[in-house]
């Protein structure tokens, strides 16, 4: 810090001798003035990172000084232009302080007390009651998906394994993918938008839904990769989305409802406590 003060003093006064250690400094000489406001070297020291080189410190000091001058000139102009009523910001500051303290208090209690675990029964119940909110706008599928380099071995085996539903074939496919695949998904564990899968391949399909009606096994290639897609399950556009696909959305909705209910209960509890202890009077 002492080094930064010396650098800044040197920058503005040209001599290091006028700057002593902070504990022995004479009253500071200002480095800038705007009307009756003054900027001192110690004001800049706090804003210049420790370890900055001399050149960097001087550049930052110049920039910070320029910013300070501009800010104070603009403030002075605002003071002259605005009415006394407009310059009275005490009320706004108090309202902001009140809102901020209340928000921090609520968030702390929320973090400490909100139950964020949503069990399967809650998910299923909400899904059943609100299924109309989860209508698909595109086909979704469960798949075996394999992407391998064009020079990978055993492509004929992959072509047989990826469309099989036999456990042995899928185990062989998974072992193969671990060794050679650039990307893969096996056993149809998740739902995917079919169009997103196709967009990850060289294929261009005008009507994905019609295409799925007649194609369960899809193979294509480009200069670098072979792509294999086997459709295990499908839910069509316009039908209710599978629960697994919208599970995270439903969890968010349920937790958000709990937050709202928690806040309402908190406000009601504080209100009732205040009334019961004669802390409130409404005239």
Secondary structure, DSSP 8 states (H G I E B T S, - for coil): -HHHHHHHHHHHHS-STT---GGG--S--EEEEETTEEEEHHHHHTTS-TT--HHHHHHHHHHHHHHHHHHHHHHHHHHHHS-HHHH--HHHHHHHHHHHHHHHHHHHHHHHH------HHHHHHHHHHSGGG-B-SS-EEEEEEEEEETT-S-HHHHHHHTT---HHHHHHHHHHHHHHEEEEE-S--S-EEHHHHHHTSS---S-HHHHHHH-SEEEEE-SSEEEEEEEEEEE-TTSB--HHHHHHHHHHHHHHHHHHHHHHHHHHHHHHHHHHTT-----
